[in-house]
Amino acid sequence: MLDFTHNQEITVDPLRQLMTAVLALPVVACAAVGPQQPADAKPADAPAAQPAPAATEAPKADAPKSDTPKADEAEAEIKRLRTEAQLREEQLAAELARVRAEKARLDAAMGLYASQQAKANESEVTRLAGMQREAQLRAATLEAELAAGNADMARMKSEQDLLDMRHRVKLASMRREQEALAAENALIAEKRRTEQARLADEQMRVDIESRTLAGRLAQRDAEQKAREAIGVLDAYPEQPFKDGVITISDRRIPLNGPIVSGSADYVCDRIDWFNNQDRTKPIFIVIDSSPGGSVQQGYRIVKAIETSDAPVHVIVKSFAASMAATIATLAPHSYAYPNAIILHHQMSTGISGNMTDIEQEVKNAQEWERRLADPIARKMGITLEQFKERMYKARKSGDWDEFADVAVTLKWIDHVVNEIREEGIRRKPSDAPGAPMWGMFGVSMKHDEQGRPYMSLPPLDPYDCYFMVNPRGFYRIEGR
């Protein structure tokens, strides 16, 4: 806060110091002139020094006459000095009077200035007083807020101390529980280690016994396999048929059930595989029973047999009809048991659509008949028309079936065999009956709405026909 009174004192003090110094000068000067001046003499008495000549003369009467000239000179010098001091004192008194007058003037000026300054600063002082009051009020408010804050802090500190104490108590309790659990876990771990050690010993004993037993079982299995398995064939004769006996090696391909895409793949892939193994040893296709099937897929098998470097022998054990009979008849080497049945007939197909569609389907079936039945007729030494006439002469349905001993005379089969030696069975067959081969290729047994069983055939590819015997409608095409 500003203090204008203090500023006034700062302005006046140098003047007072100057006046004090001036007032002190006469005293110093008198003291310097000579010791005759009394110490307590006042400057105001300086005008009384006018009768100085009389005083000067007095020493002439009373003073003893000097005996020497030096004493006179000293006395004259003293007089001169006194005169100068007196003159100096008068001058100082005049100067002091002037200074005092100046001081009085300055005091009056200072009084006037202070009065003017007080009036000028009255509003400022009032404003400053208001600001001081506001500051004091603000300070009081802040002190009250600070006191309230300190009280809140004290309360919060007390609450924090209480929470800390509770936390320490809870932490101590948890530590005690943890220590108890650690001790319990250590005890449990020790028991577990003991139990694990015991189990490990037991496991080791069981492992030893298991390995011993496994070794015995492995030895027994090896002995059983040695008894069940047959060594690899030492020889593959180029002429497997001799004296009415056909010997089938492990280069054996079964063909049973309807001939569809999957069964054709199965046969053709194995013909290729056996050729890649050896192109001189014979390959055997064994037909237990097949009603025929797709002409396209059957023709693939015919061509695979025809183009095989290794000779392919087809053996019919029970029944081969339609496409299966065509495969056996057109094979370069074919065999059958005497009572096996071979059946040839015209191919049949389900036709639907308009007349143009039916006409085109008939032409397609006739072309397939020419391509597959004509080679059979030529092998028999007759024409295709004669072949068809004899089909209907043998049976009104056109299904011409013969036992193999008669089929040989018709050149449907090359040889009738009395014995078929299956040397290709190299391991003991499974005790459980296997699934029928036709089930592998999308053919399944079902029942119709009347509960009659039938075999479901997969739909044919475009321009394909089923060439198979089906007297009771047992085989049915999906989607028709």
C-alpha positions in Angstrom: 0.0 0.0 0.0 1.3 3.5 -0.9 2.2 5.9 2.0 2.4 9.5 0.8 3.3 10.8 4.3 6.5 8.8 4.1 7.2 10.4 0.6 6.9 13.8 2.2 9.4 13.0 4.8 11.8 11.7 2.2 11.5 15.1 0.3 11.9 17.4 3.4 14.8 15.5 5.2 17.6 16.6 2.9 16.7 20.3 3.4 16.7 19.9 7.2 20.1 18.2 7.0 21.4 21.2 5.0 20.0 23.7 7.5 21.5 21.8 10.4 24.9 21.8 8.7 24.7 25.5 8.0 23.8 26.3 11.6 26.7 24.3 12.9 29.3 26.3 10.8 29.6 29.4 13.1 30.5 27.2 16.1 33.2 25.3 14.1 34.6 28.6 12.7 34.8 30.2 16.1 36.5 27.2 17.6 39.1 27.3 14.7 39.9 31.0 15.2 41.0 30.9 18.9 40.4 29.7 22.3 39.3 33.1 23.7 35.7 32.6 22.3 33.6 31.0 25.0 32.1 27.6 24.0 28.6 28.5 25.0 28.5 31.7 23.0 25.4 32.1 20.8 25.5 33.4 17.3 22.7 35.7 18.1 25.0 37.8 20.2 27.4 38.5 17.3 26.3 42.2 16.9 27.6 43.0 20.4 31.1 42.8 19.1 31.0 46.4 17.8 33.0 47.9 20.8 35.9 45.9 19.7 38.2 49.0 19.2 38.0 49.8 22.9 38.8 46.4 23.8 41.7 46.6 21.4 42.9 49.7 23.1 42.7 48.3 26.5 45.5 45.9 26.1 47.7 48.9 25.2 47.2 50.4 28.6 47.3 47.3 30.6 49.6 45.1 28.6 53.2 45.2 29.6 55.5 46.4 27.0 57.2 43.9 25.1 60.8 43.7 25.5 61.5 42.4 22.1 60.2 43.1 18.5 59.0 39.5 18.1 56.5 39.9 20.9 55.1 42.9 19.2 54.7 41.1 16.0 52.9 38.2 17.7 50.6 40.6 19.4 49.8 42.3 16.1 49.2 39.0 14.5 46.8 38.0 17.2 44.9 41.3 16.8 44.7 40.7 13.1 43.4 37.2 13.6 40.8 38.3 16.1 39.6 41.0 13.7 39.3 38.5 10.9 37.5 36.1 13.3 35.1 38.8 14.3 34.5 39.7 10.7 33.9 36.0 9.9 31.5 35.7 12.8 29.5 38.6 11.5 29.4 37.2 8.0 28.2 33.8 9.4 25.5 35.5 11.5 24.2 37.2 8.4 24.3 34.0 6.5 22.5 32.2 9.4 19.8 34.9 9.3 19.4 34.4 5.6 19.3 30.6 6.0 16.7 30.9 8.8 14.6 33.1 6.6 14.9 30.7 3.7 14.0 27.9 6.1 10.9 29.7 7.2 9.9 30.3 3.6 10.6 26.6 2.8 8.6 25.5 5.8 5.7 27.6 4.6 6.0 26.2 1.1 6.3 22.7 2.5 3.1 23.2 4.6 1.3 24.5 1.6 2.6 21.6 -0.6 1.6 19.1 2.1 -1.9 20.6 2.3 -2.3 20.4 -1.5 -0.9 16.9 -1.6 -3.3 15.8 1.2 -6.2 17.2 -0.8 -5.0 15.6 -4.0 -4.5 12.2 -2.4 -7.7 12.2 -0.4 -9.7 10.3 -3.0 -6.8 8.0 -3.7 -6.4 7.4 0.1 -10.2 6.7 0.3 -9.9 4.2 -2.7 -6.9 2.6 -1.1 -8.7 2.4 2.2 -11.6 0.6 0.4 -9.1 -1.7 -1.3 -7.5 -2.4 2.0 -11.0 -3.2 3.5 -11.7 -5.5 0.5 -8.3 -7.1 0.8 -9.0 -7.6 4.5 -12.4 -9.1 3.7 -10.9 -11.3 1.0 -8.2 -12.3 3.4 -10.8 -13.1 6.0 -12.8 -15.1 3.4 -9.7 -17.0 2.3 -8.8 -17.7 5.9 -12.3 -19.1 6.5 -12.0 -21.2 3.4 -8.5 -22.3 4.4 -9.8 -23.2 7.8 -12.6 -25.2 6.2 -10.1 -26.8 3.8 -7.8 -27.6 6.7 -10.8 -29.1 8.6 -11.7 -31.2 5.5 -8.1 -32.3 5.1 -8.0 -33.2 8.7 -11.2 -35.2 8.4 -10.0 -36.9 5.2 -6.7 -37.7 6.9 -8.5 -39.2 9.8 -10.6 -41.3 7.4 -7.5 -42.3 5.4 -5.8 -43.3 8.6 -8.8 -45.4 9.5 -8.8 -47.0 6.1 -5.1 -47.6 6.3 -5.5 -49.2 9.7 -8.4 -51.4 8.4 -6.3 -52.3 5.3 -3.3 -53.2 7.5 -5.6 -55.3 9.6 -7.1 -57.0 6.6 -3.7 -57.4 5.0 -2.4 -59.0 8.1 -5.4 -61.4 8.2 -4.8 -62.2 4.5 -1.2 -62.9 5.1 -2.0 -65.2 8.0 -4.5 -67.0 5.7 -1.9 -67.1 2.9 0.7 -68.5 5.2 -1.9 -71.1 6.4 -2.8 -71.9 2.8 0.9 -72.1 1.9 1.5 -74.5 4.7 -1.5 -76.6 3.7 -0.5 -76.5 0.0 3.0 -77.5 0.9 1.6 -80.4 2.9 -0.7 -81.3 0.0 2.2 -81.0 -2.5 4.3 -83.3 -0.4 1.5 -85.8 -0.2 1.0 -85.4 -4.0 4.8 -86.0 -4.6 4.6 -89.0 -2.4 1.5 -90.3 -4.3 3.1 -89.5 -7.7 6.2 -91.4 -6.7 4.1 -94.3 -5.8 2.1 -94.0 -9.0 5.2 -93.7 -11.0 6.5 -96.9 -9.5 3.2 -98.5 -10.2 3.1 -97.1 -13.7 6.6 -98.4 -14.3 5.5 -101.8 -13.1 2.4 -101.7 -15.3 4.5 -100.4 -18.3 6.9 -103.3 -17.8 4.1 -105.8 -17.7 2.3 -104.1 -20.6 5.5 -104.1 -22.7 6.0 -107.7 -21.8 2.4 -108.5 -22.7 2.6 -106.4 -25.9 5.8 -108.2 -26.8 4.0 -111.5 -26.3 1.0 -110.3 -28.3 3.2 -108.9 -31.1 5.0 -112.2 -31.2 1.6 -114.1 -31.3 0.3 -111.7 -34.0 3.4 -112.1 -36.0 3.0 -115.9 -35.8 -0.7 -115.6 -36.6 0.1 -113.3 -39.6 2.8 -115.7 -40.7 0.2 -118.5 -40.6 -2.5 -116.4 -42.3 -0.3 -114.7 -44.9 1.0 -116.4 -48.0 4.3 -115.4 -49.5 4.6 -113.6 -52.7 4.0 -115.6 -55.8 7.3 -117.0 -57.2 6.0 -117.4 -60.7 3.4 -115.8 -63.0 2.8 -118.3 -65.9 2.2 -116.8 -69.3 -0.5 -119.4 -69.9 -2.6 -119.5 -66.7 -5.1 -122.0 -68.3 -4.1 -125.6 -68.4 -6.0 -128.9 -68.3 -9.3 -127.2 -67.5 -7.8 -125.2 -64.6 -7.4 -121.4 -64.6 -4.9 -120.1 -62.1 -5.6 -116.5 -61.0 -2.7 -114.5 -59.6 -2.6 -111.4 -57.3 -3.0 -109.3 -60.5 -6.8 -109.8 -59.9 -9.6 -107.2 -60.5 -13.2 -108.0 -59.2 -16.1 -106.8 -61.3 -19.5 -107.3 -59.6 -22.9 -105.6 -59.5 -24.1 -102.9 -61.9 -21.4 -101.3 -64.1 -21.4 -97.6 -63.4 -18.9 -94.8 -63.4 -17.2 -95.8 -60.2 -16.9 -99.5 -61.1 -15.4 -98.6 -64.5 -12.8 -96.4 -62.8 -12.0 -99.2 -60.4 -11.3 -101.7 -63.2 -9.6 -99.4 -65.7 -7.2 -97.9 -63.1 -6.1 -101.3 -62.0 -5.5 -102.5 -65.6 -3.2 -99.4 -66.0 -1.5 -100.1 -62.6 -0.7 -103.7 -63.4 0.6 -102.7 -66.9 2.9 -100.2 -65.2 4.1 -102.9 -62.9 4.7 -105.5 -65.7 3.5 -105.6 -69.3 3.9 -109.3 -69.7 2.2 -111.0 -66.8 -1.5 -111.7 -67.2 -4.3 -109.6 -65.6 -7.5 -111.3 -64.4 -11.0 -109.7 -64.3 -13.2 -111.9 -62.2 -17.0 -111.5 -62.6 -19.0 -113.3 -59.8 -22.3 -111.8 -60.8 -23.2 -108.7 -62.8 -26.4 -107.7 -64.6 -24.6 -105.2 -66.8 -24.9 -101.5 -66.7 -23.9 -98.3 -68.5 -22.8 -98.8 -72.1 -20.4 -95.9 -71.9 -18.7 -97.1 -68.7 -18.7 -100.7 -70.0 -17.2 -99.6 -73.3 -14.3 -98.0 -71.3 -13.6 -101.4 -69.8 -13.7 -103.1 -73.2 -11.2 -100.6 -74.6 -8.9 -100.9 -71.5 -8.8 -104.7 -72.1 -8.3 -104.2 -75.8 -5.4 -101.8 -75.5 -3.6 -103.5 -72.5 -0.1 -104.7 -73.3 -0.4 -107.3 -70.6 -3.0 -110.0 -71.6 -6.3 -109.7 -69.8 -8.3 -112.8 -68.9 -12.0 -112.5 -68.0 -13.5 -115.2 -65.7 -17.3 -115.6 -65.1 -18.1 -117.6 -62.0 -21.9 -117.2 -61.8 -23.7 -114.7 -64.0 -22.8 -112.1 -66.6 -25.6 -110.4 -68.5 -25.9 -107.5 -71.0 -22.8 -105.2 -70.7 -21.0 -107.7 -68.5 -21.7 -110.5 -71.1 -20.4 -108.1 -73.8 -17.2 -107.5 -71.9 -16.6 -111.3 -71.4 -17.5 -112.1 -75.1 -15.3 -109.4 -76.6 -12.3 -110.1 -74.3 -9.4 -111.9 -76.0 -9.4 -114.6 -73.3 -12.6 -115.6 -71.4 -13.5 -118.5 -69.1 -16.5 -119.6 -67.1 -17.7 -122.4 -64.9 -20.0 -124.8 -66.8 -23.1 -123.7 -64.9 -22.3 -120.0 -65.2 -25.0 -118.2 -67.2 -24.2 -115.8 -70.0 -27.1 -113.6 -71.2 -27.2 -111.4 -74.4 -30.2 -109.2 -75.4 -31.0 -105.9 -77.0 -30.2 -102.9 -74.9 -33.1 -101.0 -73.4 -33.5 -97.4 -72.2 -36.2 -95.2 -70.8 -37.1 -92.5 -73.3 -39.1 -89.4 -72.6 -39.8 -86.1 -74.5 -41.4 -85.2 -77.8 -41.3 -87.3 -80.9 -38.1 -85.8 -82.1 -36.4 -86.5 -78.8 -37.6 -90.1 -78.9 -36.5 -90.5 -82.5 -33.0 -89.2 -81.6 -32.8 -91.4 -78.5 -33.8 -94.5 -80.6 -31.1 -93.6 -83.2 -28.5 -93.2 -80.4 -29.5 -96.6 -78.9 -29.3 -98.3 -82.4 -25.8 -96.8 -82.9 -24.7 -98.2 -79.6 -26.2 -101.6 -80.5 -24.3 -101.5 -83.8 -21.0 -100.7 -82.1 -21.3 -103.3 -79.3 -23.5 -106.1 -80.7 -22.1 -106.2 -84.2 -18.6 -107.3 -83.0 -20.3 -110.2 -81.1 -22.3 -111.2 -84.1 -19.2 -111.3 -86.3 -17.4 -113.4 -83.6 -20.3 -115.8 -83.8 -20.1 -115.8 -87.6 -23.6 -114.3 -88.2 -25.0 -110.9 -89.0 -26.4 -108.5 -86.5 -30.0 -109.1 -87.8 -29.5 -112.8 -87.4 -28.2 -112.3 -83.9 -31.3 -110.4 -82.9 -33.6 -113.0 -84.6 -32.0 -115.7 -82.6 -32.4 -113.7 -79.3 -36.2 -113.7 -79.8 -36.2 -117.3 -81.1 -34.5 -118.4 -77.9 -36.9 -116.5 -75.6 -39.9 -114.3 -76.4 -38.6 -111.5 -74.2 -35.4 -111.4 -76.3 -33.2 -112.4 -73.3 -31.0 -115.1 -74.8 -29.3 -116.8 -71.9 -27.2 -120.0 -72.0 -25.1 -122.0 -69.6 -21.4 -121.6 -70.2 -20.9 -125.1 -71.7 -23.4 -124.1 -74.4 -22.1 -120.5 -74.6 -18.7 -121.9 -75.6 -20.3 -123.4 -78.8 -21.8 -119.9 -79.5 -18.3 -118.4 -79.0 -19.6 -116.2 -76.2 -17.0 -117.8 -73.9 -13.6 -119.2 -75.0 -13.2 -121.9 -72.4 -15.2 -123.8 -69.8 -13.1 -124.4 -66.6 -13.7 -127.1 -64.0 -11.4 -125.4 -61.4 -10.5 -121.8 -60.6 -7.4 -121.5 -58.4 -7.4 -118.1 -56.6 -3.7 -117.6 -55.8 -4.3 -113.9 -55.6 -5.9 -114.3 -52.2 -2.8 -113.8 -50.1 -4.3 -113.1 -46.7 -6.9 -114.6 -44.6 -10.3 -113.1 -45.4 -12.1 -111.0 -42.8 -14.6 -112.8 -40.6 -17.2 -110.0 -41.1 -19.0 -110.0 -44.5 -17.9 -107.2 -46.6 -20.2 -104.6 -48.2 -21.3 -105.5 -51.7 -19.0 -104.0 -54.3 -21.8 -102.2 -56.1 -22.4 -100.2 -52.9 -19.0 -98.6 -53.4 -20.2 -96.9 -56.6 -23.4 -95.1 -55.7 -25.7 -98.1 -56.1 -27.9 -98.8 -53.0 -30.7 -101.1 -51.9 -34.0 -99.4 -51.2 -37.8 -100.1 -50.8 -40.6 -98.5 -52.8 -44.0 -97.3 -51.4 -45.3 -100.9 -51.7 -42.4 -102.2 -49.6 -40.8 -104.0 -52.6 -37.0 -103.9 -52.6 -35.2 -102.5 -55.5 -31.7 -101.4 -56.4 -31.2 -97.7 -57.1 -28.9 -96.9 -60.0 -27.3 -93.5 -60.5 -28.6 -91.3 -63.4 -26.8 -91.8 -66.7 -24.7 -89.3 -68.5 -26.1 -87.7 -71.7 -26.4 -90.2 -74.6 -25.7 -93.1 -72.3 -27.9 -96.3 -72.0 -28.2 -99.0 -69.4 -27.5 -102.4 -71.1 -28.5 -104.8 -68.4 -31.0 -107.5 -67.7 -33.9 -106.4 -65.5 -36.8 -108.9 -65.8 -38.7 -107.8 -62.6 -37.8 -104.1 -62.5 -35.4 -104.7 -59.7 -32.9 -102.1 -61.0 -34.4 -98.6 -61.1 -32.8 -95.4 -62.3 -32.9 -92.4 -59.9 -35.1 -89.6 -61.2 -37.3 -91.8 -63.4 
